[in-house]
């Protein structure tokens, strides 16, 4: 192959390529926009020769204004999705114990700075942290790992079995501009 042909091949492939988008700013913070009202709190993991202790929640951190009033654990099997769900009365506050989660959020709140936007964040048992999901934000939890995802939720109110604060849409709804591809769930 001549140098001219090689150059044409290089130019042709580069012209068709799309450059990766920037993921960190100058302070090494993520450039991925979060849903308005969403925040993280990085936890602390103490490791020694016997194993580890991970701090999950402490109100002294001042991370969230609402107190700890209820908690539960949930799991998701590999490749499956739980969602779309929305809460009118409370926020979810997730902590992933093990596995890998893609948390996809859709903001339908007209007054929000992220109105109509999709936001995706990734949570893992390897990076212990809390994340909150604001009221009136659709969210779906997808296990993107190879083992069961195990997470704890600290919702801001207790679950009311007689009147659940849970509203659902199917994962393939046309009302939310996101496609989970061949993933299954509800």
ZABAPA-355319 format. One line per field, with one value per residue: residue in one letter; residue number from 1; x, y, z of N, C-alpha, C in turn. Coordinates in pm, 1 decimal, padded with zeros to 6 digits. Atoms other than C-alpha are relative to their C-alpha. Example, Ala and Ser with C-alpha at 12.3 -4.5 7.8 and 13.67 -1.06 7.14 Angstrom:
2
resn <- A / S
resi <- 1 / 2
nu <- 00089.0 / -00082.0
nv <- -00119.0 / -00119.0
nw <- 00000.0 / -00006.0
cau <- 01230.0 / 01367.0
cav <- -00450.0 / -00106.0
caw <- 00780.0 / 00714.0
cu <- 00090.0 / -00077.0
cv <- 00120.0 / 00109.0
cw <- 00000.0 / 00073.0
END
This chain:
186
resn <- X / X / X / X / X / X / X / X / X / X / X / X / X / X / X / X / X / X / X / X / X / X / X / X / X / X / X / X / X / X / X / X / X / X / X / X / X / X / X / X / X / X / X / X / X / X / X / X / X / X / X / X / X / X / X / X / X / X / X / X / X / X / X / X / X / X / X / X / X / X / X / X / X / X / X / X / X / X / X / X / X / X / X / X / X / X / X / X / X / X / X / X / X / X / X / X / X / X / X / X / X / X / X / X / X / X / X / X / X / X / X / X / X / X / X / X / X / X / X / X / X / X / X / X / X / X / X / X / X / X / X / X / X / X / X / X / X / X / X / X / X / X / X / X / X / X / X / X / X / X / X / X / X / X / X / X / X / X / X / X / X / X / X / X / X / X / X / X / X / X / X / X / X / X / X / X / X / X / X / X / X / X / X / X / X / X
resi <- 1 / 2 / 3 / 4 / 5 / 6 / 7 / 8 / 9 / 10 / 11 / 12 / 13 / 14 / 15 / 16 / 17 / 18 / 19 / 20 / 21 / 22 / 23 / 24 / 25 / 26 / 27 / 28 / 29 / 30 / 31 / 32 / 33 / 34 / 35 / 36 / 37 / 38 / 39 / 40 / 41 / 42 / 43 / 44 / 45 / 46 / 47 / 48 / 49 / 50 / 51 / 52 / 53 / 54 / 55 / 56 / 57 / 58 / 59 / 60 / 61 / 62 / 63 / 64 / 65 / 66 / 67 / 68 / 69 / 70 / 71 / 72 / 73 / 74 / 75 / 76 / 77 / 78 / 79 / 80 / 81 / 82 / 83 / 84 / 85 / 86 / 87 / 88 / 89 / 90 / 91 / 92 / 93 / 94 / 95 / 96 / 97 / 98 / 99 / 100 / 101 / 102 / 103 / 104 / 105 / 106 / 107 / 108 / 109 / 110 / 111 / 112 / 113 / 114 / 115 / 116 / 117 / 118 / 119 / 120 / 121 / 122 / 123 / 124 / 125 / 126 / 127 / 128 / 129 / 130 / 131 / 132 / 133 / 134 / 135 / 136 / 137 / 138 / 139 / 140 / 141 / 142 / 143 / 144 / 145 / 146 / 147 / 148 / 149 / 150 / 151 / 152 / 153 / 154 / 155 / 156 / 157 / 158 / 159 / 160 / 161 / 162 / 163 / 164 / 165 / 166 / 167 / 168 / 169 / 170 / 171 / 172 / 173 / 174 / 175 / 176 / 177 / 178 / 179 / 180 / 181 / 182 / 183 / 184 / 185 / 186
nu <- 00084.8 / -00081.9 / 00023.3 / 00119.3 / 00115.8 / 00005.1 / 00047.9 / 00142.4 / 00068.6 / -00001.4 / 00092.4 / 00136.2 / 00048.2 / 00009.9 / 00116.4 / 00120.8 / -00005.8 / 00050.8 / -00091.1 / 00059.7 / 00032.1 / -00070.2 / 00074.9 / -00045.0 / -00044.4 / -00136.4 / -00011.3 / 00022.5 / 00138.9 / 00076.9 / 00072.3 / 00133.4 / 00096.8 / 00091.4 / 00134.1 / 00010.9 / 00036.0 / -00068.1 / -00135.5 / -00071.7 / -00086.8 / -00096.9 / -00010.6 / -00133.3 / -00023.4 / -00118.8 / -00050.2 / -00120.4 / -00032.3 / 00113.3 / 00112.1 / 00032.9 / 00121.8 / 00042.0 / 00102.0 / 00107.4 / 00079.0 / -00017.6 / 00063.5 / -00098.3 / -00061.5 / 00074.1 / 00018.9 / 00139.8 / 00078.2 / 00099.4 / -00060.5 / 00011.7 / 00124.6 / 00038.0 / -00096.3 / 00020.0 / -00096.7 / 00056.2 / -00094.4 / 00037.8 / -00078.3 / -00080.2 / 00064.7 / 00139.9 / 00030.6 / 00116.6 / 00040.8 / -00010.6 / 00076.5 / 00000.5 / 00062.5 / 00050.5 / -00011.7 / -00130.7 / -00120.1 / -00078.2 / -00141.9 / -00059.5 / -00138.0 / -00025.1 / -00086.3 / -00082.9 / 00049.4 / -00013.7 / 00130.4 / 00020.8 / 00119.5 / 00043.1 / 00102.4 / 00065.1 / 00056.1 / 00116.5 / 00044.6 / -00010.6 / -00077.5 / -00136.0 / -00102.1 / -00029.3 / 00128.3 / -00003.4 / -00131.4 / -00038.5 / -00129.0 / -00041.5 / -00112.4 / -00040.6 / -00026.6 / -00067.2 / -00045.9 / -00142.0 / -00012.5 / 00114.5 / 00054.1 / 00144.4 / 00055.0 / 00143.9 / 00081.8 / 00104.2 / 00142.0 / 00052.6 / -00096.9 / 00006.8 / -00130.1 / -00006.8 / -00123.9 / -00040.5 / -00120.2 / -00090.1 / -00106.7 / 00014.4 / 00054.6 / 00113.0 / -00022.1 / 00058.5 / 00003.1 / 00085.3 / 00068.5 / 00040.1 / 00096.7 / 00022.4 / 00118.8 / 00025.1 / 00086.5 / 00139.5 / 00052.1 / 00139.3 / 00005.1 / -00140.1 / -00042.8 / -00076.5 / 00067.8 / -00083.4 / 00015.3 / -00080.1 / -00134.5 / -00003.9 / 00097.3 / -00036.2 / 00007.6 / -00133.7 / -00091.7 / -00114.2 / 00018.6 / -00081.4 / -00039.0 / 00059.3 / 00014.3 / 00134.2 / 00036.5 / 00123.4
nv <- -00117.1 / -00121.2 / -00099.8 / -00077.0 / 00082.9 / 00006.6 / -00128.4 / -00007.5 / 00089.5 / -00067.3 / -00113.8 / 00051.1 / 00054.4 / -00109.2 / -00081.5 / 00071.8 / 00024.2 / -00101.1 / -00012.5 / 00014.7 / -00124.4 / -00024.3 / 00054.1 / -00066.1 / -00138.4 / -00024.9 / 00047.5 / 00143.9 / 00026.9 / 00047.0 / -00100.1 / 00052.6 / -00079.0 / 00071.1 / -00053.5 / -00107.6 / 00048.0 / 00126.7 / -00017.7 / 00118.4 / -00010.5 / 00109.4 / 00064.1 / 00036.4 / 00143.4 / 00030.3 / 00131.0 / 00050.6 / 00136.1 / 00089.6 / -00029.4 / -00141.8 / -00057.3 / -00112.2 / -00086.8 / -00012.4 / -00121.0 / -00064.4 / -00132.1 / -00105.0 / -00045.0 / -00114.1 / 00016.2 / -00014.8 / -00067.1 / 00089.7 / 00100.8 / 00141.8 / 00046.6 / 00130.0 / 00050.1 / 00136.0 / 00049.1 / 00060.0 / 00062.2 / 00006.2 / 00103.0 / -00053.4 / -00035.1 / -00038.5 / -00139.6 / -00034.1 / -00136.6 / -00135.5 / -00030.7 / -00138.7 / -00022.7 / -00135.5 / -00044.1 / 00023.9 / 00024.5 / 00120.9 / -00023.3 / 00131.0 / 00036.2 / 00131.1 / 00086.3 / 00076.6 / -00000.9 / -00123.2 / -00052.4 / -00119.6 / -00069.9 / -00090.0 / -00090.7 / -00088.7 / -00110.3 / -00061.9 / -00113.5 / -00119.8 / -00106.7 / 00047.6 / -00037.9 / 00117.7 / 00041.5 / 00071.8 / 00060.0 / 00130.8 / 00002.7 / 00135.7 / 00008.8 / 00137.7 / 00027.8 / 00128.3 / 00035.9 / -00031.7 / -00141.0 / -00021.0 / -00135.1 / -00019.4 / -00089.0 / -00021.3 / -00016.5 / -00093.7 / 00025.5 / -00029.8 / 00034.0 / 00139.4 / 00066.1 / 00143.4 / 00058.2 / 00109.7 / 00073.0 / 00010.5 / 00091.0 / 00142.6 / 00065.1 / -00074.8 / -00131.3 / -00010.4 / -00140.6 / -00041.6 / -00127.0 / -00073.0 / -00100.4 / -00106.4 / 00034.4 / 00143.7 / 00056.4 / 00014.2 / 00115.4 / -00022.1 / -00105.0 / -00018.3 / -00117.9 / 00057.9 / -00011.2 / 00076.2 / 00006.0 / 00111.4 / -00044.3 / -00034.4 / -00105.2 / -00106.9 / -00127.6 / -00033.2 / 00017.0 / 00086.8 / 00136.6 / 00099.9 / 00104.8 / 00131.9 / 00028.4 / 00035.0 / -00045.9 / -00078.7
nw <- 00000.0 / 00009.2 / -00105.1 / 00037.3 / -00033.8 / -00146.1 / -00048.0 / 00031.9 / -00091.8 / -00129.8 / 00007.1 / 00014.4 / -00127.8 / -00097.3 / 00036.0 / -00042.3 / -00144.6 / -00092.9 / -00113.4 / -00132.5 / -00068.9 / -00126.0 / -00113.7 / -00122.4 / 00014.3 / -00046.6 / -00138.3 / 00008.5 / -00034.4 / 00114.9 / 00077.8 / 00027.5 / -00076.4 / -00088.4 / -00010.7 / -00098.5 / -00133.1 / -00026.0 / -00052.9 / -00045.7 / -00116.3 / -00000.8 / -00129.5 / -00044.5 / -00016.3 / -00079.6 / 00041.6 / -00064.8 / 00040.5 / -00027.3 / 00088.0 / 00008.2 / -00057.3 / 00083.4 / -00058.3 / 00098.3 / -00021.9 / -00129.2 / 00010.8 / -00029.1 / 00124.2 / 00051.7 / 00143.8 / 00040.8 / -00104.8 / -00057.5 / -00088.1 / 00033.4 / -00060.4 / 00053.5 / 00097.9 / 00049.9 / 00096.4 / 00120.3 / 00092.1 / 00141.6 / 00067.9 / 00110.5 / 00125.8 / -00015.1 / -00032.2 / -00082.3 / 00032.6 / -00049.0 / -00118.7 / -00044.3 / -00130.5 / -00018.9 / -00138.4 / -00061.9 / 00077.8 / -00025.8 / -00027.9 / 00025.8 / -00030.7 / 00059.8 / -00080.4 / 00093.8 / 00136.6 / 00077.1 / 00040.5 / 00080.7 / -00046.3 / 00106.5 / -00051.8 / 00096.0 / -00077.9 / 00063.1 / -00081.3 / 00084.3 / -00063.3 / -00021.7 / 00098.6 / 00082.5 / 00057.6 / 00126.9 / 00022.2 / -00053.5 / -00069.5 / -00036.3 / -00093.0 / -00022.6 / -00140.4 / -00014.4 / -00132.7 / -00009.6 / -00036.1 / -00088.8 / -00009.1 / -00001.0 / 00101.4 / -00017.9 / 00119.6 / -00041.0 / 00028.1 / 00133.6 / 00103.8 / 00041.5 / -00008.0 / 00026.3 / -00050.7 / 00088.1 / -00039.7 / 00114.6 / -00039.3 / 00029.0 / -00119.0 / -00055.6 / -00059.0 / -00133.3 / -00039.7 / -00111.1 / 00020.3 / -00120.0 / 00044.8 / -00098.4 / -00080.6 / -00009.6 / 00103.0 / -00039.2 / 00074.2 / 00038.8 / 00101.5 / 00039.7 / 00075.4 / 00110.6 / 00128.0 / 00093.0 / 00144.7 / 00051.2 / 00037.2 / 00142.2 / 00027.8 / 00093.0 / -00071.9 / -00050.9 / 00113.5 / -00030.1 / 00047.9 / -00070.7 / 00095.4 / -00020.1 / -00143.7 / -00046.8 / -00133.6 / -00012.2
cau <- 00000.0 / 00143.4 / 00179.8 / -00092.8 / -00339.9 / -00249.9 / -00309.2 / -00646.9 / -00746.9 / -00642.5 / -00829.9 / -01137.2 / -01158.1 / -01087.3 / -01352.5 / -01606.9 / -01495.5 / -01650.4 / -01414.5 / -01488.9 / -01653.1 / -01478.0 / -01575.9 / -01378.9 / -01317.2 / -00994.0 / -01064.2 / -01114.9 / -01488.4 / -01739.5 / -01881.5 / -02192.2 / -02488.5 / -02689.7 / -03062.8 / -03142.7 / -03155.0 / -02942.4 / -02622.4 / -02362.0 / -02180.5 / -01863.1 / -01850.7 / -01552.1 / -01416.7 / -01171.3 / -00955.0 / -00709.3 / -00566.9 / -00892.8 / -01129.3 / -01319.1 / -01582.1 / -01779.2 / -01968.2 / -02307.4 / -02499.8 / -02434.1 / -02662.2 / -02359.1 / -02232.7 / -02504.1 / -02548.8 / -02929.6 / -03177.3 / -03429.1 / -03362.7 / -03313.0 / -03661.3 / -03670.6 / -03439.3 / -03457.8 / -03231.6 / -03303.9 / -03134.3 / -03136.7 / -03025.3 / -02758.6 / -02884.5 / -03225.5 / -03391.3 / -03620.0 / -03812.5 / -03940.6 / -04054.6 / -04140.0 / -04230.0 / -04444.8 / -04390.1 / -04035.0 / -03680.1 / -03488.0 / -03133.8 / -02933.6 / -02615.5 / -02481.2 / -02331.6 / -02210.7 / -02244.2 / -02268.0 / -02570.6 / -02655.8 / -02904.7 / -03098.1 / -03304.5 / -03553.8 / -03659.4 / -04018.8 / -04036.5 / -04117.0 / -03945.0 / -03622.6 / -03300.6 / -03269.8 / -03629.8 / -03667.0 / -03314.1 / -03182.8 / -02902.6 / -02707.4 / -02486.2 / -02296.9 / -02284.3 / -02068.5 / -01989.3 / -01626.7 / -01688.0 / -01906.8 / -02129.6 / -02481.8 / -02694.5 / -03038.1 / -03313.7 / -03541.7 / -03921.0 / -04104.3 / -03802.1 / -03849.4 / -03571.7 / -03472.3 / -03205.8 / -03013.2 / -02768.7 / -02476.9 / -02256.8 / -02220.5 / -02351.3 / -02656.6 / -02663.7 / -02725.2 / -02830.6 / -02981.2 / -03239.6 / -03294.6 / -03615.4 / -03714.4 / -04047.6 / -04159.6 / -04324.3 / -04703.9 / -04831.0 / -05192.2 / -05109.8 / -04766.8 / -04592.7 / -04482.5 / -04584.4 / -04463.8 / -04413.1 / -04289.2 / -03916.4 / -03995.3 / -04233.9 / -04232.6 / -04285.6 / -03920.3 / -03645.5 / -03423.8 / -03377.9 / -03257.8 / -03204.8 / -03261.9 / -03261.3 / -03562.8 / -03747.8 / -04039.3
cav <- 00000.0 / 00337.9 / 00627.6 / 00810.5 / 00521.3 / 00490.6 / 00861.4 / 00841.0 / 00545.9 / 00736.7 / 01050.4 / 00849.1 / 00665.5 / 00979.2 / 01174.9 / 00904.8 / 00885.5 / 01069.1 / 01200.2 / 01096.8 / 01369.8 / 01521.6 / 01349.7 / 01552.6 / 01924.1 / 02088.1 / 01986.9 / 01624.7 / 01649.6 / 01478.4 / 01691.7 / 01469.3 / 01688.8 / 01565.6 / 01607.7 / 01929.6 / 01852.8 / 01537.7 / 01499.0 / 01245.0 / 01178.7 / 00972.1 / 00727.0 / 00599.6 / 00245.2 / 00127.2 / -00160.9 / -00372.1 / -00722.9 / -00876.0 / -00711.3 / -00383.5 / -00165.3 / 00074.6 / 00367.7 / 00380.8 / 00666.2 / 00912.2 / 01213.0 / 01404.1 / 01421.5 / 01677.0 / 01533.1 / 01538.6 / 01754.9 / 01473.2 / 01229.1 / 00854.9 / 00708.2 / 00382.6 / 00158.0 / -00152.7 / -00361.0 / -00453.6 / -00666.3 / -00670.1 / -00967.6 / -00916.9 / -00739.7 / -00655.4 / -00316.5 / -00195.5 / 00110.8 / 00347.5 / 00468.8 / 00807.6 / 00927.8 / 01230.7 / 01240.8 / 01125.1 / 01100.4 / 00777.3 / 00765.7 / 00473.5 / 00305.5 / 00018.2 / -00262.6 / -00481.8 / -00497.5 / -00223.4 / -00002.4 / 00234.9 / 00479.3 / 00654.3 / 00959.6 / 01163.7 / 01505.5 / 01605.7 / 01893.9 / 02214.0 / 02443.1 / 02240.4 / 02350.8 / 01993.3 / 01975.2 / 01717.3 / 01585.4 / 01233.5 / 01185.8 / 00863.6 / 00791.5 / 00477.7 / 00332.3 / 00046.7 / -00140.1 / -00059.5 / 00312.5 / 00352.4 / 00660.0 / 00780.0 / 00938.0 / 01096.4 / 01091.4 / 01396.5 / 01378.4 / 01381.2 / 01245.2 / 00924.8 / 00675.4 / 00327.0 / 00103.7 / -00126.1 / -00394.3 / -00359.4 / -00609.8 / -00986.9 / -01064.0 / -00962.9 / -00594.3 / -00535.8 / -00189.6 / -00020.7 / 00255.4 / 00512.9 / 00680.4 / 01003.4 / 00857.3 / 00513.7 / 00289.3 / 00299.8 / -00045.7 / 00080.2 / 00374.2 / 00334.6 / 00649.5 / 00469.6 / 00546.8 / 00331.2 / 00341.4 / 00047.1 / 00053.5 / 00080.9 / 00377.8 / 00637.0 / 00907.2 / 00896.3 / 00948.4 / 00656.7 / 00310.5 / 00018.6 / -00188.2 / -00556.7 / -00530.1 / -00679.6 / -00566.0 / -00362.4
caw <- 00000.0 / -00097.1 / 00147.7 / -00047.5 / -00006.3 / 00363.3 / 00414.7 / 00239.9 / 00457.2 / 00770.2 / 00661.6 / 00561.7 / 00893.1 / 01098.7 / 00905.5 / 00998.9 / 01363.5 / 01655.0 / 01923.5 / 02283.0 / 02488.3 / 02786.7 / 03114.0 / 03372.9 / 03427.7 / 03541.8 / 03905.9 / 03794.2 / 03867.2 / 03638.9 / 03359.1 / 03336.6 / 03427.8 / 03725.3 / 03761.0 / 03946.8 / 04320.8 / 04296.4 / 04497.4 / 04605.1 / 04928.9 / 04912.9 / 05199.9 / 05391.5 / 05369.6 / 05635.2 / 05515.6 / 05711.3 / 05693.8 / 05823.7 / 05575.4 / 05565.2 / 05732.0 / 05514.4 / 05661.3 / 05491.6 / 05653.8 / 05933.9 / 05993.3 / 06124.1 / 05765.5 / 05693.7 / 05346.4 / 05338.5 / 05528.2 / 05581.4 / 05867.2 / 05835.6 / 05893.9 / 05698.2 / 05498.5 / 05285.7 / 05066.0 / 04705.3 / 04442.2 / 04062.4 / 03856.2 / 03585.7 / 03274.4 / 03420.6 / 03478.6 / 03757.9 / 03650.3 / 03538.6 / 03879.9 / 04029.2 / 04378.9 / 04457.8 / 04835.3 / 04893.5 / 04766.3 / 04729.4 / 04869.4 / 04729.8 / 04848.3 / 04636.5 / 04846.2 / 04559.5 / 04184.9 / 03923.8 / 03856.2 / 03576.7 / 03728.8 / 03451.7 / 03542.0 / 03340.4 / 03469.2 / 03375.8 / 03630.1 / 03433.7 / 03688.5 / 03690.3 / 03519.9 / 03386.5 / 03255.0 / 02976.0 / 03018.2 / 03072.1 / 03323.1 / 03372.6 / 03671.7 / 03757.8 / 04106.7 / 04226.5 / 04543.3 / 04464.3 / 04519.3 / 04827.4 / 04811.0 / 04865.4 / 04593.5 / 04622.8 / 04362.3 / 04390.0 / 04402.2 / 04066.6 / 03874.5 / 03675.3 / 03741.3 / 03634.9 / 03787.5 / 03552.1 / 03659.9 / 03419.2 / 03604.5 / 03592.3 / 03941.8 / 04142.2 / 04229.7 / 04602.0 / 04718.9 / 05021.2 / 04994.2 / 05269.0 / 05144.9 / 05315.5 / 05437.2 / 05552.5 / 05296.6 / 05317.6 / 05215.8 / 05200.0 / 04970.0 / 04804.2 / 04680.9 / 04365.0 / 04007.6 / 03717.8 / 03343.2 / 03132.8 / 03051.7 / 02679.3 / 02711.1 / 02434.1 / 02698.8 / 02811.3 / 02551.3 / 02654.1 / 02505.3 / 02717.6 / 02403.6 / 02459.6 / 02841.6 / 03014.3 / 03322.8 / 03447.5
cu <- 00089.3 / -00032.5 / -00126.0 / -00128.1 / -00015.6 / -00054.8 / -00149.2 / -00081.8 / -00007.7 / -00099.5 / -00144.9 / -00054.8 / -00013.0 / -00119.0 / -00130.2 / -00006.8 / -00062.5 / 00092.1 / -00076.3 / -00023.4 / 00078.0 / -00086.1 / 00038.7 / 00038.3 / 00141.7 / 00022.8 / -00024.4 / -00138.7 / -00074.3 / -00070.7 / -00140.4 / -00101.1 / -00091.3 / -00137.1 / -00000.1 / -00048.7 / 00066.3 / 00139.5 / 00057.2 / 00068.1 / 00091.1 / 00017.2 / 00145.1 / 00006.6 / 00132.2 / 00042.8 / 00122.7 / 00019.3 / -00113.3 / -00114.8 / -00026.9 / -00126.3 / -00031.8 / -00109.5 / -00105.4 / -00077.6 / 00024.9 / -00061.6 / 00096.5 / 00071.0 / -00069.1 / -00027.5 / -00142.2 / -00081.0 / -00100.0 / 00066.9 / -00013.9 / -00121.3 / -00037.6 / 00111.7 / -00041.0 / 00109.0 / -00074.7 / 00112.5 / -00054.8 / 00091.4 / 00075.2 / -00081.8 / -00142.8 / -00013.3 / -00120.0 / -00032.4 / -00097.0 / -00088.4 / 00014.8 / -00070.7 / -00042.8 / 00031.0 / 00139.2 / 00113.4 / 00053.1 / 00142.9 / 00068.1 / 00144.2 / 00021.1 / 00101.8 / 00094.6 / -00066.7 / 00018.4 / -00135.7 / 00015.1 / -00133.2 / -00034.9 / -00115.9 / -00054.5 / -00077.0 / -00116.8 / -00048.4 / 00018.9 / 00088.3 / 00148.0 / 00095.6 / 00038.1 / -00127.7 / 00019.6 / 00130.1 / 00010.8 / 00135.3 / 00029.4 / 00117.4 / 00025.7 / 00041.5 / 00058.5 / 00034.8 / 00147.3 / 00026.0 / -00119.1 / -00041.3 / -00150.9 / -00038.5 / -00148.8 / -00067.6 / -00117.6 / -00141.5 / -00031.4 / 00102.1 / -00014.4 / 00138.4 / -00014.8 / 00138.8 / 00033.6 / 00128.1 / 00085.4 / 00118.0 / -00031.7 / -00051.1 / -00117.6 / 00046.6 / -00069.4 / 00010.4 / -00090.4 / -00062.2 / -00038.8 / -00101.5 / -00031.5 / -00129.9 / -00012.6 / -00092.7 / -00140.4 / -00062.1 / -00143.2 / -00014.4 / 00142.7 / 00023.6 / 00090.2 / -00085.9 / 00093.3 / -00037.1 / 00082.3 / 00137.1 / 00010.8 / -00100.9 / 00053.7 / -00000.5 / 00134.2 / 00101.2 / 00126.5 / -00034.3 / 00094.4 / 00041.2 / -00072.3 / -00018.9 / -00146.5 / -00023.2 / -00134.0 / 00007.3
cv <- 00123.4 / 00094.4 / 00080.4 / -00075.8 / -00008.6 / 00128.7 / 00014.7 / -00087.5 / 00063.2 / 00115.7 / -00046.6 / -00051.0 / 00109.1 / 00090.8 / -00064.0 / -00018.0 / 00114.7 / 00001.4 / -00018.5 / 00137.2 / 00008.4 / -00051.0 / 00064.7 / 00144.1 / 00015.0 / -00048.3 / -00150.1 / -00039.7 / -00038.4 / 00115.8 / -00047.7 / 00079.1 / -00089.6 / 00064.9 / 00104.6 / -00056.0 / -00130.2 / 00028.4 / -00134.0 / 00030.2 / -00121.0 / -00052.3 / -00033.1 / -00151.6 / -00017.7 / -00142.5 / -00035.2 / -00145.7 / -00099.3 / 00017.5 / 00148.9 / 00032.7 / 00121.3 / 00077.3 / 00026.6 / 00130.4 / 00052.2 / 00139.5 / 00114.4 / 00049.7 / 00123.5 / -00007.6 / 00031.0 / 00057.2 / -00092.9 / -00108.5 / -00141.2 / -00055.0 / -00142.0 / -00044.7 / -00139.3 / -00031.5 / -00051.3 / -00057.3 / 00009.4 / -00103.6 / 00059.3 / 00024.3 / 00048.2 / 00144.8 / 00004.3 / 00145.4 / -00006.4 / 00019.6 / 00146.8 / 00006.3 / 00145.5 / 00054.6 / -00015.2 / -00010.6 / -00138.3 / 00044.5 / -00136.0 / -00008.5 / -00140.7 / -00075.1 / -00079.7 / -00001.3 / 00137.5 / 00042.2 / 00119.8 / 00057.3 / 00103.4 / 00082.3 / 00087.0 / 00103.9 / 00066.3 / 00126.6 / 00130.6 / 00110.6 / -00034.5 / 00047.7 / -00116.9 / -00058.8 / -00067.3 / -00072.1 / -00138.4 / 00016.7 / -00144.7 / 00010.7 / -00147.4 / -00015.9 / -00140.0 / -00024.5 / 00030.4 / 00146.1 / 00036.1 / 00146.9 / -00003.1 / 00090.4 / 00015.5 / 00019.6 / 00088.6 / -00049.0 / 00038.8 / -00021.3 / -00149.1 / -00059.7 / -00149.5 / -00047.7 / -00121.9 / -00063.9 / -00018.7 / -00091.9 / -00143.6 / -00079.5 / 00082.4 / 00133.2 / 00000.2 / 00145.4 / 00018.9 / 00132.8 / 00055.8 / 00106.4 / 00098.5 / -00015.2 / -00151.8 / -00043.2 / -00018.3 / -00111.5 / 00021.3 / 00105.3 / 00031.2 / 00127.9 / -00046.1 / 00004.0 / -00061.0 / 00026.0 / -00120.0 / 00049.8 / 00037.8 / 00108.9 / 00101.4 / 00136.7 / 00045.5 / -00029.9 / -00079.3 / -00140.8 / -00093.6 / -00114.3 / -00129.2 / -00035.0 / -00025.1 / 00055.1 / 00070.9 / 00089.0
cw <- 00000.0 / 00116.2 / -00027.7 / 00036.9 / 00151.3 / 00058.4 / -00026.2 / 00094.5 / 00139.2 / 00001.5 / -00006.2 / 00133.0 / 00105.4 / -00029.3 / 00048.0 / 00151.5 / 00078.5 / 00122.1 / 00130.5 / 00062.0 / 00130.5 / 00115.5 / 00132.7 / -00029.7 / 00056.5 / 00143.5 / 00010.3 / 00050.7 / -00127.2 / -00069.3 / -00036.1 / 00081.7 / 00084.2 / -00006.1 / 00110.5 / 00133.4 / 00039.3 / 00054.0 / 00043.2 / 00132.5 / -00000.7 / 00141.1 / 00030.7 / 00016.9 / 00073.6 / -00033.7 / 00083.6 / -00042.0 / 00022.9 / -00097.5 / -00001.3 / 00078.5 / -00085.3 / 00071.2 / -00106.8 / 00017.7 / 00140.5 / -00009.9 / 00031.2 / -00125.3 / -00056.3 / -00149.0 / -00044.4 / 00114.7 / 00068.2 / 00084.1 / -00056.9 / 00074.0 / -00040.6 / -00093.0 / -00044.1 / -00100.7 / -00122.8 / -00085.2 / -00141.6 / -00064.5 / -00119.6 / -00126.3 / 00011.5 / 00047.1 / 00092.7 / -00028.8 / -00115.4 / 00122.1 / 00035.8 / 00134.2 / 00009.5 / 00139.3 / 00059.6 / -00101.5 / 00035.1 / 00029.2 / -00005.4 / 00050.6 / -00055.3 / 00086.0 / -00089.7 / -00136.3 / -00062.8 / -00053.7 / -00093.4 / 00047.5 / -00106.7 / 00053.4 / -00112.5 / 00079.2 / -00072.8 / 00072.2 / -00077.8 / 00058.9 / 00015.2 / -00109.6 / -00090.1 / -00060.8 / -00136.4 / -00029.4 / 00063.7 / 00067.1 / 00036.0 / 00095.2 / 00027.0 / 00144.7 / 00010.3 / 00145.2 / 00020.3 / 00034.4 / 00088.2 / 00007.5 / -00001.3 / -00116.9 / 00029.1 / -00135.2 / 00040.0 / -00032.3 / -00143.9 / -00112.2 / -00030.1 / 00008.3 / -00023.2 / 00040.5 / -00085.4 / 00053.1 / -00124.5 / 00030.8 / -00035.0 / 00120.2 / 00050.7 / 00056.1 / 00135.8 / 00043.1 / 00119.4 / -00039.2 / 00136.4 / -00040.6 / 00112.2 / 00078.6 / 00007.1 / -00112.5 / 00055.9 / -00085.1 / -00047.6 / -00109.8 / -00046.7 / -00080.6 / -00113.6 / -00124.8 / -00103.9 / -00145.7 / -00047.0 / -00047.1 / -00147.7 / -00037.5 / -00100.2 / 00067.9 / 00057.0 / -00110.1 / 00035.4 / -00044.1 / 00074.3 / -00090.9 / 00029.8 / 00147.5 / 00034.5 / 00140.1 / -00001.8 / 00120.3
END
